[in-house]
Structures are given as C-alpha cells and as structure tokens.
Amino acid sequence: MSLESATRDRIETLLKDHRVVLFMKGTRYQPMCGFSAAATNTLNELLPDYHTVNVLEDQEIREGIKAFGNWPTIPQLYVDGELVGGADIIRQMYGSGELHQLFGVSAPDRTPPEITITDKAADAIRSGTANAQGLALHLEIGPDHSAGFQLAPASEHDIVVTANGIEVHFDPASAQRAKGIVIDWVSTMQGEGLSLKFPGAAGGVQSMSVQELKNRLAAGNITLVDTRPAQGRAIAAPLPQARILEEEGHAALANLPKDTPIAFMCHHGISSRGVAEQFAAHGFTQVYSVDGGIDAWAAEIDASVPRY
C-alpha cells in the first residue's frame, strides 16, 4: 500500500506533537467500535491525557496509518513515535505490566480478590461453559462498575480466582474492583442472568420501572444517571435529562446532597444496580436502579430508541 508524502507528513507531525497517540474509530469518550472502546478503556486506566485521532473523520489518515506502520487494522497505539500495536496487544501489555512500565506508572496490584459465587450462579456457569473447552471465564469490571462476562482463551498474565469450584479470570483493574463481590443468578421480568453485588451495599437500592422513571422525569423530581459505557451510548443515545457517569465521574456525582433521588440506568438493568449500591453504601438515601435499563425504555416507552 502506497503512502502519499503529504499524508506521511501529517502523521509524522501528529506523532511529533504528542507522545501518546491512539488512531481509533470515534473518540476517547465516544468510541465507535468494540476494539477502539477496549483500547481506550485500558489507556484510561493509566493516563489522564493522551491524543486520539478519529479515523472515521479522515479517510486519508484512516488508510495512510495502515501503510505508515504496516499494520492493517484500527485502532493503533503509538508511543514516542513508535507503533505499539492494536487492541489485543494493548490489553496483553496491560495485563503483564509492560504498559505500566512504558508509561512510567506503578506496576498493577495483582492481589487476587476474594469473591463469592452462589450455588445457583455456579450451577448456571457450569451449564453454560460445559462445551467451552480451551476457553476461560473472564470477568471485566469497568470504572463505572459495569461488568461483562466472556469466554476467551486464558492468558499467562490473568489474575485467577476460584470460588465455589468456578475459575474466574481478571485483568488487574477488574481484579481490584472485584474485591468482595457476590456473583448470583437472578430472575427478572427481562429474563435470567448473572448478577454482581458489590461490597458495602446498604440494601437501600430500590427498583424503578421505566414508566415510573418517565413520570418522575416529567415531574422533575429525579436525577437520572446513565452508567453505560461509550459504545452503548453511541448506539442508543442517553435520555436528554441523563447525566453521564463515565464523563462526570463518581466523585462529581458523590458531591450531590445525600438525599438527592438518583436513578441509575444501564443497558438491561444489571450493572446499574451495582453502581447504585455503591452510592447507597456511601450514604445516599434515595437510590434506584431502573429495571430493564435502556432496553426496557425502548420496548415500553419510546420505540425510536435503538435496541442492541
């Protein structure tokens, strides 16, 4: 693949002007593909600031960066003008501590967390993974306490915990956020699935239907917080009244008066409860988790909202 000199000059200028550059689809706060989201999630753990280039807005850069580093896919991370790699390499280097060393930050805490898996959850996991030979159960917990399970090959750098006979693999950041969690199997109106309960929950989290949320938003007597990651918000935009946890951060919202009525909304109503429990544990007295999340809102309130 040829690279025009003007495009090469533009790329070299970007790399000269910024020590850390991520060529990606979307932006740091609104990635537009899963691989770009994974890369930014990892970098956000380590760096308060880095430069991103949205290749979706610049076709010359989108094709040129592939030729520049002889790397065929996006995202691509450059540090000090040198190509580090794509999303998989970024994740591997994060797990091994190489990325921390590259950026001059402290090595990750690799202490395995103590977790609890209920009998129902353990039975469901065994059933669901019975044919997953060669794959490990991974649990990733984001900064907003959104959580996701996936089956993927094990890495030598995984932090591995066994509870109730179930082996769970973590990356370093997820391992620290997992301390004291209880993994359970729950049934809701939206179906059955694994649920995470974080430590310190005061038991004060109440459920709120999407219809009740609609009424309270109209009355102006509820603060709505969207806890979804950027990739989810890119598909189904937050409600106009919603505050975005990922953009504002826990600290800013934690400064609200403790009697502020707050409703937390995620994709299906599972991870939002974990976030709500964190706020209840820190003294908030009117905390709600929206049953069914944005998916229930799309199904019951506003059919124009995309479902995913």
Disulfide bonds with the S-S distance in Angstrom:
none
